[in-house]
Amino acid sequence: SWHKLMVGDLSPTQQILRDTILKNISMTKITLGAGCFWHVEFALRRLPGIIDTSVGYSGGVTPSPTYKDVCTGNTNHAEVVMWSFDP
């Protein structure tokens, strides 16, 4: 179903996600850091073949940061989305 999605039918965020998936077609899980994870998760959930999404933080210096901690910009964490899909 991913190959059938035409670029003109997708938002710019969905185009990036589609291209990432197609480059990693043998994988069934991908983790992507892309700024605010809420927008990325929303875009992913609207695409066919997405089985599950999970948001969190990667990298950084603060153990187990909260959303509020990360929003200060002082933890050096990236907001990430991990998703499972059926290619």
TIKOL-69453 format. One record per atom (N, C-alpha, C): residue number from 1; residue in one letter; atom name; z, x, y. Coordinates in steps of 0.05 Angstrom, whole numbers, plus 32768, in hexadecimal, padded with zeros to 4 digits. Layout:
N
{node NUM "a" "CA" {Z X Y}}
...
END
This chain:
87
{node 1 "s" "N" {8000 8010 7FE8}}
{node 1 "s" "CA" {8000 8000 8000}}
{node 1 "s" "C" {8000 8011 8019}}
{node 2 "w" "N" {800B 802A 8018}}
{node 2 "w" "CA" {800B 803B 8030}}
{node 2 "w" "C" {7FF0 8044 8038}}
{node 3 "h" "N" {7FDE 8048 8025}}
{node 3 "h" "CA" {7FC3 8051 802C}}
{node 3 "h" "C" {7FB3 803B 803A}}
{node 4 "k" "N" {7FBA 8023 8036}}
{node 4 "k" "CA" {7FAB 800C 8041}}
{node 4 "k" "C" {7FB3 8007 805E}}
{node 5 "l" "N" {7FC9 8011 8068}}
{node 5 "l" "CA" {7FD1 800C 8083}}
{node 5 "l" "C" {7FC0 801C 8096}}
{node 6 "m" "N" {7FB2 800E 80A7}}
{node 6 "m" "CA" {7FA1 801B 80BB}}
{node 6 "m" "C" {7FB1 8023 80D3}}
{node 7 "v" "N" {7FAB 8039 80DF}}
{node 7 "v" "CA" {7FBA 8044 80F6}}
{node 7 "v" "C" {7FBB 8030 810D}}
{node 8 "g" "N" {7FA5 8021 8112}}
{node 8 "g" "CA" {7FA5 800E 8128}}
{node 8 "g" "C" {7FB8 7FF6 8123}}
{node 9 "d" "N" {7FC1 7FF2 810B}}
{node 9 "d" "CA" {7FD3 7FDC 8104}}
{node 9 "d" "C" {7FF0 7FE4 8108}}
{node 10 "l" "N" {7FF6 7FFD 810E}}
{node 10 "l" "CA" {8011 8007 810F}}
{node 10 "l" "C" {8019 8010 812B}}
{node 11 "s" "N" {8033 800E 8130}}
{node 11 "s" "CA" {803E 8019 8149}}
{node 11 "s" "C" {803D 8038 8147}}
{node 12 "p" "N" {8040 8046 815D}}
{node 12 "p" "CA" {8040 8064 815B}}
{node 12 "p" "C" {8056 806E 8148}}
{node 13 "t" "N" {806D 8062 8149}}
{node 13 "t" "CA" {8083 806A 8137}}
{node 13 "t" "C" {807B 8065 811A}}
{node 14 "q" "N" {806F 804E 8114}}
{node 14 "q" "CA" {8067 8048 80F9}}
{node 14 "q" "C" {8050 805B 80F0}}
{node 15 "q" "N" {803F 8063 8102}}
{node 15 "q" "CA" {8029 8076 80FB}}
{node 15 "q" "C" {8035 8090 80F2}}
{node 16 "i" "N" {8049 809A 8101}}
{node 16 "i" "CA" {8056 80B4 80FA}}
{node 16 "i" "C" {8063 80B1 80DE}}
{node 17 "l" "N" {8071 809B 80DA}}
{node 17 "l" "CA" {807E 8097 80C0}}
{node 17 "l" "C" {806A 8095 80AA}}
{node 18 "r" "N" {8054 8087 80AE}}
{node 18 "r" "CA" {803F 8084 809A}}
{node 18 "r" "C" {8033 80A0 8093}}
{node 19 "d" "N" {802D 80B0 80A7}}
{node 19 "d" "CA" {8022 80CA 80A3}}
{node 19 "d" "C" {8035 80DC 8093}}
{node 20 "t" "N" {804F 80DA 809A}}
{node 20 "t" "CA" {8064 80EA 808C}}
{node 20 "t" "C" {8065 80E2 806F}}
{node 21 "i" "N" {8064 80C8 8069}}
{node 21 "i" "CA" {8065 80BF 804E}}
{node 21 "i" "C" {804C 80C8 803E}}
{node 22 "l" "N" {8035 80C5 804B}}
{node 22 "l" "CA" {801C 80CD 803C}}
{node 22 "l" "C" {801B 80EA 8036}}
{node 23 "k" "N" {8027 80FB 8047}}
{node 23 "k" "CA" {8028 8118 8043}}
{node 23 "k" "C" {803B 811E 802C}}
{node 24 "n" "N" {804F 810D 8027}}
{node 24 "n" "CA" {8063 8112 8013}}
{node 24 "n" "C" {8063 80FD 7FFD}}
{node 25 "i" "N" {804B 80F4 7FF6}}
{node 25 "i" "CA" {8047 80DD 7FE4}}
{node 25 "i" "C" {8054 80E1 7FC9}}
{node 26 "s" "N" {8058 80F9 7FC0}}
{node 26 "s" "CA" {8065 80FD 7FA6}}
{node 26 "s" "C" {8084 80F9 7FA8}}
{node 27 "m" "N" {808E 80F8 7FC0}}
{node 27 "m" "CA" {80AB 80F4 7FC4}}
{node 27 "m" "C" {80B1 80D6 7FC6}}
{node 28 "t" "N" {80C8 80CF 7FBE}}
{node 28 "t" "CA" {80D0 80B3 7FC1}}
{node 28 "t" "C" {80E7 80B0 7FD5}}
{node 29 "k" "N" {80F2 80C6 7FDF}}
{node 29 "k" "CA" {8107 80C5 7FF4}}
{node 29 "k" "C" {80FF 80DA 8009}}
{node 30 "i" "N" {8103 80D2 8022}}
{node 30 "i" "CA" {80FE 80E4 8038}}
{node 30 "i" "C" {8114 80E0 804C}}
{node 31 "t" "N" {811D 80F6 8058}}
{node 31 "t" "CA" {8130 80F5 806E}}
{node 31 "t" "C" {8122 8100 8087}}
{node 32 "l" "N" {8124 80F0 809D}}
{node 32 "l" "CA" {8116 80F7 80B5}}
{node 32 "l" "C" {8129 80F5 80CD}}
{node 33 "g" "N" {812A 8109 80DD}}
{node 33 "g" "CA" {8138 8109 80F7}}
{node 33 "g" "C" {8125 8101 810D}}
{node 34 "a" "N" {812A 80EC 811B}}
{node 34 "a" "CA" {8116 80E3 812F}}
{node 34 "a" "C" {8123 80D5 8146}}
{node 35 "g" "N" {8137 80E3 8152}}
{node 35 "g" "CA" {8144 80D6 8169}}
{node 35 "g" "C" {8157 80C0 815F}}
{node 36 "c" "N" {8155 80A9 816B}}
{node 36 "c" "CA" {8166 8092 8165}}
{node 36 "c" "C" {815F 8087 814A}}
{node 37 "f" "N" {8171 8088 8137}}
{node 37 "f" "CA" {816A 807E 811C}}
{node 37 "f" "C" {8167 8060 811A}}
{node 38 "w" "N" {8172 8051 812C}}
{node 38 "w" "CA" {8170 8034 812A}}
{node 38 "w" "C" {8153 802B 812E}}
{node 39 "h" "N" {8144 8037 8140}}
{node 39 "h" "CA" {8128 802F 8144}}
{node 39 "h" "C" {8117 8037 812C}}
{node 40 "v" "N" {811C 804F 8122}}
{node 40 "v" "CA" {810D 8059 810A}}
{node 40 "v" "C" {8112 8047 80F2}}
{node 41 "e" "N" {812C 8041 80EE}}
{node 41 "e" "CA" {8133 802F 80D7}}
{node 41 "e" "C" {8125 8014 80DA}}
{node 42 "f" "N" {8126 8009 80F2}}
{node 42 "f" "CA" {8119 7FEF 80F7}}
{node 42 "f" "C" {80FB 7FF0 80F0}}
{node 43 "a" "N" {80EE 8005 80F9}}
{node 43 "a" "CA" {80D1 8008 80F4}}
{node 43 "a" "C" {80CB 800B 80D6}}
{node 44 "l" "N" {80DC 801A 80C8}}
{node 44 "l" "CA" {80D8 801E 80AC}}
{node 44 "l" "C" {80DB 8005 809C}}
{node 45 "r" "N" {80EF 7FF5 80A3}}
{node 45 "r" "CA" {80F5 7FDC 8093}}
{node 45 "r" "C" {80DE 7FC8 8095}}
{node 46 "r" "N" {80CC 7FCC 80A9}}
{node 46 "r" "CA" {80B6 7FB9 80AD}}
{node 46 "r" "C" {809D 7FC2 809D}}
{node 47 "l" "N" {809E 7FDA 8091}}
{node 47 "l" "CA" {8086 7FE4 8083}}
{node 47 "l" "C" {8088 7FDD 8065}}
{node 48 "p" "N" {8071 7FD8 8059}}
{node 48 "p" "CA" {8071 7FD1 803C}}
{node 48 "p" "C" {8078 7FEA 802C}}
{node 49 "g" "N" {8086 7FE5 8016}}
{node 49 "g" "CA" {808D 7FFA 8003}}
{node 49 "g" "C" {80A8 8007 8008}}
{node 50 "i" "N" {80B4 8001 801E}}
{node 50 "i" "CA" {80CF 800D 8024}}
{node 50 "i" "C" {80E3 7FFE 8012}}
{node 51 "i" "N" {80F2 800E 8003}}
{node 51 "i" "CA" {8106 8002 7FF1}}
{node 51 "i" "C" {8121 8001 7FFE}}
{node 52 "d" "N" {8129 8017 800C}}
{node 52 "d" "CA" {8143 8019 8017}}
{node 52 "d" "C" {8143 802C 802E}}
{node 53 "t" "N" {8155 8028 8041}}
{node 53 "t" "CA" {8159 803C 8057}}
{node 53 "t" "C" {8177 8041 805A}}
{node 54 "s" "N" {817D 8059 8064}}
{node 54 "s" "CA" {8199 8060 8069}}
{node 54 "s" "C" {8199 8073 8082}}
{node 55 "v" "N" {81AB 806E 8094}}
{node 55 "v" "CA" {81AC 807E 80AD}}
{node 55 "v" "C" {81C5 8090 80AC}}
{node 56 "g" "N" {81C3 80A6 80BB}}
{node 56 "g" "CA" {81DA 80B8 80BC}}
{node 56 "g" "C" {81D4 80D0 80CF}}
{node 57 "y" "N" {81E3 80E5 80CB}}
{node 57 "y" "CA" {81E0 80FD 80DD}}
{node 57 "y" "C" {81DC 8115 80CC}}
{node 58 "s" "N" {81CD 8129 80D7}}
{node 58 "s" "CA" {81C7 8141 80C9}}
{node 58 "s" "C" {81CD 8159 80DB}}
{node 59 "g" "N" {81D6 816F 80CF}}
{node 59 "g" "CA" {81DC 8187 80DF}}
{node 59 "g" "C" {81F5 8183 80EF}}
{node 60 "g" "N" {81F8 8191 8104}}
{node 60 "g" "CA" {820E 818E 8116}}
{node 60 "g" "C" {8227 819E 810F}}
{node 61 "v" "N" {823A 819D 8120}}
{node 61 "v" "CA" {8252 81AD 811D}}
{node 61 "v" "C" {826C 819C 8119}}
{node 62 "t" "N" {826A 8182 811C}}
{node 62 "t" "CA" {8281 8171 811A}}
{node 62 "t" "C" {8281 8164 80FE}}
{node 63 "p" "N" {8297 8169 80EE}}
{node 63 "p" "CA" {8298 815C 80D4}}
{node 63 "p" "C" {829A 813E 80D6}}
{node 64 "s" "N" {828B 812F 80C7}}
{node 64 "s" "CA" {828C 8111 80C7}}
{node 64 "s" "C" {828C 8105 80E2}}
{node 65 "p" "N" {8277 810A 80F2}}
{node 65 "p" "CA" {8277 80FF 810E}}
{node 65 "p" "C" {8273 80E1 810D}}
{node 66 "t" "N" {827D 80D4 8122}}
{node 66 "t" "CA" {8277 80B7 8126}}
{node 66 "t" "C" {825F 80B5 8138}}
{node 67 "y" "N" {8254 809D 813A}}
{node 67 "y" "CA" {823E 8098 814C}}
{node 67 "y" "C" {8245 80A0 8168}}
{node 68 "k" "N" {825D 8099 8171}}
{node 68 "k" "CA" {8266 809F 818C}}
{node 68 "k" "C" {8267 80BE 8190}}
{node 69 "d" "N" {8270 80CC 817C}}
{node 69 "d" "CA" {8271 80EA 817D}}
{node 69 "d" "C" {8254 80F5 8182}}
{node 70 "v" "N" {8242 80EC 8171}}
{node 70 "v" "CA" {8226 80F6 8173}}
{node 70 "v" "C" {8219 80EF 818D}}
{node 71 "c" "N" {821F 80D7 8198}}
{node 71 "c" "CA" {8213 80CF 81B1}}
{node 71 "c" "C" {821C 80E0 81C9}}
{node 72 "t" "N" {8232 80EF 81C6}}
{node 72 "t" "CA" {823A 8101 81DC}}
{node 72 "t" "C" {8227 8118 81DF}}
{node 73 "g" "N" {8219 811F 81CA}}
{node 73 "g" "CA" {8207 8136 81CA}}
{node 73 "g" "C" {8215 8150 81C5}}
{node 74 "n" "N" {822F 814F 81BF}}
{node 74 "n" "CA" {823E 8168 81BB}}
{node 74 "n" "C" {8241 8170 819E}}
{node 75 "t" "N" {8237 8160 818B}}
{node 75 "t" "CA" {823C 8166 816F}}
{node 75 "t" "C" {8224 8176 8162}}
{node 76 "n" "N" {820D 8176 8170}}
{node 76 "n" "CA" {81F5 8183 8166}}
{node 76 "n" "C" {81EA 8176 814D}}
{node 77 "h" "N" {81F1 815D 8148}}
{node 77 "h" "CA" {81E6 814E 8131}}
{node 77 "h" "C" {81CC 8140 8139}}
{node 78 "a" "N" {81BA 813D 8126}}
{node 78 "a" "CA" {81A2 812D 8129}}
{node 78 "a" "C" {81A7 8112 811B}}
{node 79 "e" "N" {819D 80FD 8127}}
{node 79 "e" "CA" {819E 80E3 811A}}
{node 79 "e" "C" {8186 80E2 8106}}
{node 80 "v" "N" {818C 80DB 80ED}}
{node 80 "v" "CA" {8177 80DB 80D9}}
{node 80 "v" "C" {8176 80C1 80C9}}
{node 81 "v" "N" {815F 80BC 80BE}}
{node 81 "v" "CA" {815B 80A5 80AC}}
{node 81 "v" "C" {8151 80AF 8092}}
{node 82 "m" "N" {815D 80A7 807C}}
{node 82 "m" "CA" {8153 80AD 8061}}
{node 82 "m" "C" {8148 8092 8057}}
{node 83 "w" "N" {8130 8094 804B}}
{node 83 "w" "CA" {8125 807C 803F}}
{node 83 "w" "C" {8119 8081 8025}}
{node 84 "s" "N" {811A 806C 8014}}
{node 84 "s" "CA" {810D 806D 7FFA}}
{node 84 "s" "C" {80F5 805A 7FFB}}
{node 85 "f" "N" {80DF 8062 7FEE}}
{node 85 "f" "CA" {80C8 8052 7FEF}}
{node 85 "f" "C" {80B8 8053 7FD5}}
{node 86 "d" "N" {80A8 803F 7FD1}}
{node 86 "d" "CA" {8097 803E 7FBA}}
{node 86 "d" "C" {807A 8044 7FC2}}
{node 87 "p" "N" {8070 805D 7FBD}}
{node 87 "p" "CA" {8055 8064 7FC6}}
{node 87 "p" "C" {8040 8054 7FB8}}
END
